[in-house]
Amino acid sequence: MVLSKKKYGDCVVSAIIVSTLFLYASQMIFKTFVPGVVVDVFFALLFPAYLIVKRDLKEIRDSYFSTGFYVFLGMFLLTVIVDYGYFFWHWDELSHWGMMVKEMFRTGRFYTEDVCVKSSCA
């Protein structure tokens, strides 16, 4: 990236890992995902603002529009196209994984927290 002189494709995996760690730390410390989401959104908005202020178009073009960027963009668009209109389809998604993720978003907590267990979230 521009701050580390690395290309976009070299930083995507580490950025996703750090973002996930913010969410886990937020849940473990504050018992909610909200602070982690706020931190993730803050950093997501900070870097485009930094690029707008910096205005070094050649460096931005060289750092961001790399092969890794196009591969990530292509995979993202493929996922959006394949999953468009796809809801709970298979038994496992309907019975466990899909419901667990839905409940995590509803409560803002991990699925195993007391609020889920006591209100029979399963």
C-alpha positions in Angstrom: 0.0 0.0 0.0 1.1 3.6 -0.1 2.1 3.7 3.6 4.3 0.6 3.4 5.3 0.8 -0.2 3.7 -2.6 -0.8 1.3 -3.4 -3.6 -2.4 -3.9 -2.9 -2.3 -7.7 -3.6 0.5 -8.1 -1.0 -1.6 -6.4 1.8 -5.1 -7.8 1.3 -4.7 -10.9 3.4 -3.0 -9.1 6.3 -5.7 -6.4 6.2 -8.5 -9.0 6.4 -6.7 -10.8 9.3 -6.2 -7.5 11.2 -9.9 -6.6 10.6 -11.0 -10.0 12.0 -8.8 -9.6 15.0 -10.3 -6.2 15.8 -13.8 -7.9 15.7 -12.7 -10.7 18.0 -10.9 -8.4 20.4 -14.0 -6.2 20.5 -16.2 -9.1 21.3 -13.9 -10.5 24.0 -13.3 -7.1 25.7 -16.7 -5.3 25.3 -19.0 -8.3 24.7 -20.2 -6.7 21.4 -19.0 -6.4 17.9 -19.9 -2.7 17.6 -16.5 -1.2 18.7 -14.7 -3.6 16.3 -16.9 -2.6 13.4 -16.4 1.1 14.2 -12.6 0.6 14.2 -12.8 -1.3 10.9 -15.0 1.3 9.2 -12.8 4.1 10.6 -9.7 2.5 9.0 -11.6 1.7 5.8 -12.5 5.4 5.4 -9.1 6.7 6.6 -7.1 5.3 3.8 -9.2 6.7 0.9 -9.2 10.1 2.7 -5.4 9.8 2.9 -5.1 9.0 -0.8 -7.3 12.0 -1.7 -5.2 14.3 0.4 -1.9 12.9 -0.9 -2.9 13.1 -4.6 0.1 11.3 -5.9 -1.7 9.6 -8.8 1.3 7.7 -10.2 2.0 6.1 -6.8 -1.6 5.3 -6.2 -1.9 3.7 -9.7 1.2 1.6 -9.2 0.3 0.5 -5.7 -3.4 -0.2 -5.9 -4.1 -1.2 -9.5 -2.0 -4.3 -9.5 -2.6 -7.9 -10.5 -3.7 -8.6 -6.9 -6.3 -5.9 -7.0 -7.8 -7.2 -10.2 -7.8 -10.8 -8.9 -9.5 -9.7 -5.7 -12.0 -7.6 -7.6 -12.8 -10.5 -10.0 -13.3 -13.0 -7.2 -15.5 -10.5 -5.3 -17.7 -9.9 -8.3 -17.8 -13.7 -9.0 -19.0 -14.3 -5.5 -21.6 -11.6 -5.7 -22.9 -13.0 -9.0 -23.0 -16.6 -7.8 -24.6 -15.7 -4.4 -27.2 -13.3 -5.8 -30.6 -14.3 -4.5 -29.1 -17.2 -2.6 -30.6 -17.8 0.8 -30.5 -20.7 3.1 -30.5 -23.6 0.7 -28.8 -26.7 2.1 -29.8 -28.4 5.4 -26.6 -27.4 7.2 -27.0 -23.7 6.4 -30.6 -23.7 7.5 -30.0 -25.7 10.6 -26.8 -24.2 12.0 -24.4 -22.0 10.2 -26.8 -19.6 8.6 -28.9 -19.2 11.7 -25.8 -18.8 13.9 -24.5 -15.9 11.7 -27.9 -14.3 11.6 -28.1 -14.5 15.4 -24.6 -13.0 15.8 -25.7 -10.0 13.8 -29.0 -9.8 15.7 -27.4 -9.8 19.2 -24.0 -8.3 18.4 -22.4 -11.2 20.3 -21.0 -14.6 19.7 -23.6 -17.4 19.3 -22.5 -19.1 22.6 -23.2 -16.0 24.8 -25.9 -16.3 27.5 -28.3 -14.0 25.7 -28.5 -16.5 22.8 -28.6 -19.7 25.0 -31.3 -18.4 27.4 -33.6 -17.0 24.7 -33.4 -20.3 22.8 -31.7 -18.8 19.7 -31.1 -22.3 18.2 
